[in-house]
Amino acid sequence: NRRGMELLGAEALRRSFASGLPAAVLMLDLDHFKQVNDRLGHAAGDRLLRAVAELCAASLRKEDVLARYGGEEFVVIAPQTGLHEAGLLAQRIRLAVEGARFEVLGEAPVTVSIGVAGAREGSLDSLLKRADAALYEAKVSGRNKVVVSVGRGEDEERFAEA
């Protein structure tokens, strides 16, 4: 899945940038997922991951790329998407997950933290790194939120909550 994301995502970015349009990357992480695996087992964790992936996919366009990145992390590559629209997409996904009840958890809620980065040029790797830094900021600042990488200044990333 990750290798497919790298191929499809890089191509989606290339097409977007070649058209002079921006693109965005969202990195999502299920909050406190380790507790699900520890309490209910890995099979339950896998069922939860599939359910969350289905919710995410329902919020996306056909040209967007969704992939499991590793563990409980997912990546969305959204070509032809500006930073503002990407922040709105991330909030839509966050609210869909927060509002869902998952059978595998006995109808308990789940939350996600999301980091967003956008650009008009560059590599998938650089956008993934910036989205990951924004995700880290979302996690350390309280979870269940969207944080957008709004650029760099003085050799450090700048963030804003969406």
WOUR-V935309 format. One record per residue. N is the residue number from 0. RES is the residue in one letter. PHI is phi in whole degrees, 0 to 359 (NA if undefined). PSI is psi as a letter, one per 30 degrees, with the letter a starting at -180 (none if undefined). OMEGA is omega as a letter, one per 30 degrees, with the letter a starting at -180 (none if undefined). Layout:
n->N res->RES phi->PHI psi->PSI omega->OMEGA
n->N res->RES phi->PHI psi->PSI omega->OMEGA
//
This chain:
n->0 res->N phi->NA psi->e omega->a
n->1 res->R phi->294 psi->e omega->l
n->2 res->R phi->295 psi->e omega->l
n->3 res->G phi->299 psi->e omega->l
n->4 res->M phi->298 psi->e omega->a
n->5 res->E phi->296 psi->e omega->l
n->6 res->L phi->290 psi->e omega->a
n->7 res->L phi->294 psi->e omega->a
n->8 res->G phi->294 psi->e omega->l
n->9 res->A phi->298 psi->e omega->l
n->10 res->E phi->292 psi->e omega->l
n->11 res->A phi->297 psi->e omega->l
n->12 res->L phi->295 psi->e omega->a
n->13 res->R phi->303 psi->e omega->a
n->14 res->R phi->297 psi->e omega->a
n->15 res->S phi->297 psi->e omega->a
n->16 res->F phi->294 psi->e omega->l
n->17 res->A phi->296 psi->f omega->l
n->18 res->S phi->274 psi->g omega->a
n->19 res->G phi->78 psi->g omega->a
n->20 res->L phi->252 psi->l omega->l
n->21 res->P phi->283 psi->l omega->l
n->22 res->A phi->216 psi->l omega->a
n->23 res->A phi->222 psi->l omega->l
n->24 res->V phi->233 psi->k omega->l
n->25 res->L phi->247 psi->k omega->l
n->26 res->M phi->241 psi->k omega->a
n->27 res->L phi->247 psi->k omega->l
n->28 res->D phi->221 psi->k omega->l
n->29 res->L phi->289 psi->k omega->a
n->30 res->D phi->287 psi->k omega->l
n->31 res->H phi->58 psi->h omega->a
n->32 res->F phi->296 psi->e omega->a
n->33 res->K phi->304 psi->e omega->l
n->34 res->Q phi->296 psi->e omega->l
n->35 res->V phi->297 psi->e omega->l
n->36 res->N phi->299 psi->e omega->a
n->37 res->D phi->293 psi->e omega->a
n->38 res->R phi->276 psi->e omega->a
n->39 res->L phi->248 psi->f omega->l
n->40 res->G phi->98 psi->l omega->a
n->41 res->H phi->290 psi->e omega->l
n->42 res->A phi->296 psi->e omega->l
n->43 res->A phi->294 psi->e omega->l
n->44 res->G phi->300 psi->e omega->l
n->45 res->D phi->296 psi->e omega->l
n->46 res->R phi->295 psi->e omega->l
n->47 res->L phi->296 psi->e omega->l
n->48 res->L phi->300 psi->e omega->l
n->49 res->R phi->297 psi->e omega->a
n->50 res->A phi->295 psi->e omega->l
n->51 res->V phi->293 psi->e omega->l
n->52 res->A phi->300 psi->e omega->l
n->53 res->E phi->297 psi->e omega->l
n->54 res->L phi->297 psi->e omega->l
n->55 res->C phi->298 psi->e omega->a
n->56 res->A phi->301 psi->e omega->a
n->57 res->A phi->293 psi->f omega->a
n->58 res->S phi->267 psi->f omega->a
n->59 res->L phi->257 psi->l omega->l
n->60 res->R phi->270 psi->l omega->a
n->61 res->K phi->295 psi->f omega->a
n->62 res->E phi->277 psi->f omega->l
n->63 res->D phi->283 psi->l omega->a
n->64 res->V phi->245 psi->k omega->l
n->65 res->L phi->244 psi->k omega->l
n->66 res->A phi->210 psi->k omega->l
n->67 res->R phi->284 psi->k omega->a
n->68 res->Y phi->267 psi->e omega->l
n->69 res->G phi->160 psi->k omega->l
n->70 res->G phi->54 psi->b omega->l
n->71 res->E phi->254 psi->g omega->l
n->72 res->E phi->257 psi->k omega->l
n->73 res->F phi->236 psi->l omega->l
n->74 res->V phi->235 psi->k omega->l
n->75 res->V phi->241 psi->k omega->l
n->76 res->I phi->251 psi->j omega->a
n->77 res->A phi->243 psi->j omega->l
n->78 res->P phi->289 psi->l omega->l
n->79 res->Q phi->54 psi->h omega->a
n->80 res->T phi->224 psi->k omega->l
n->81 res->G phi->282 psi->l omega->a
n->82 res->L phi->297 psi->e omega->l
n->83 res->H phi->298 psi->e omega->l
n->84 res->E phi->297 psi->e omega->l
n->85 res->A phi->295 psi->e omega->l
n->86 res->G phi->298 psi->e omega->l
n->87 res->L phi->295 psi->e omega->l
n->88 res->L phi->299 psi->e omega->a
n->89 res->A phi->299 psi->e omega->l
n->90 res->Q phi->295 psi->e omega->l
n->91 res->R phi->299 psi->e omega->l
n->92 res->I phi->295 psi->e omega->a
n->93 res->R phi->302 psi->e omega->a
n->94 res->L phi->292 psi->e omega->l
n->95 res->A phi->296 psi->e omega->l
n->96 res->V phi->292 psi->e omega->a
n->97 res->E phi->298 psi->e omega->a
n->98 res->G phi->277 psi->f omega->a
n->99 res->A phi->280 psi->l omega->l
n->100 res->R phi->239 psi->k omega->a
n->101 res->F phi->251 psi->k omega->a
n->102 res->E phi->305 psi->e omega->a
n->103 res->V phi->299 psi->f omega->l
n->104 res->L phi->256 psi->g omega->a
n->105 res->G phi->69 psi->h omega->l
n->106 res->E phi->71 psi->g omega->l
n->107 res->A phi->284 psi->l omega->l
n->108 res->P phi->279 psi->l omega->l
n->109 res->V phi->226 psi->k omega->l
n->110 res->T phi->235 psi->l omega->l
n->111 res->V phi->230 psi->l omega->l
n->112 res->S phi->251 psi->k omega->a
n->113 res->I phi->225 psi->k omega->l
n->114 res->G phi->252 psi->k omega->a
n->115 res->V phi->233 psi->k omega->l
n->116 res->A phi->220 psi->k omega->l
n->117 res->G phi->221 psi->l omega->a
n->118 res->A phi->196 psi->l omega->l
n->119 res->R phi->249 psi->f omega->l
n->120 res->E phi->197 psi->l omega->l
n->121 res->G phi->119 psi->a omega->a
n->122 res->S phi->256 psi->l omega->l
n->123 res->L phi->300 psi->e omega->a
n->124 res->D phi->301 psi->e omega->a
n->125 res->S phi->292 psi->e omega->l
n->126 res->L phi->292 psi->e omega->l
n->127 res->L phi->298 psi->e omega->l
n->128 res->K phi->296 psi->e omega->l
n->129 res->R phi->291 psi->e omega->l
n->130 res->A phi->295 psi->e omega->l
n->131 res->D phi->295 psi->e omega->l
n->132 res->A phi->296 psi->e omega->l
n->133 res->A phi->292 psi->e omega->l
n->134 res->L phi->298 psi->e omega->l
n->135 res->Y phi->301 psi->e omega->l
n->136 res->E phi->298 psi->e omega->l
n->137 res->A phi->297 psi->e omega->a
n->138 res->K phi->292 psi->e omega->a
n->139 res->V phi->285 psi->f omega->a
n->140 res->S phi->260 psi->g omega->l
n->141 res->G phi->129 psi->f omega->l
n->142 res->R phi->69 psi->l omega->a
n->143 res->N phi->53 psi->h omega->l
n->144 res->K phi->209 psi->l omega->l
n->145 res->V phi->249 psi->k omega->l
n->146 res->V phi->237 psi->k omega->a
n->147 res->V phi->252 psi->k omega->l
n->148 res->S phi->282 psi->j omega->a
n->149 res->V phi->258 psi->g omega->l
n->150 res->G phi->133 psi->a omega->a
n->151 res->R phi->240 psi->k omega->l
n->152 res->G phi->208 psi->k omega->l
n->153 res->E phi->52 psi->h omega->l
n->154 res->D phi->63 psi->g omega->l
n->155 res->E phi->221 psi->l omega->a
n->156 res->E phi->286 psi->k omega->l
n->157 res->R phi->247 psi->k omega->a
n->158 res->F phi->231 psi->l omega->l
n->159 res->A phi->216 psi->k omega->l
n->160 res->E phi->281 psi->k omega->l
n->161 res->A phi->272 psi->none omega->none
//
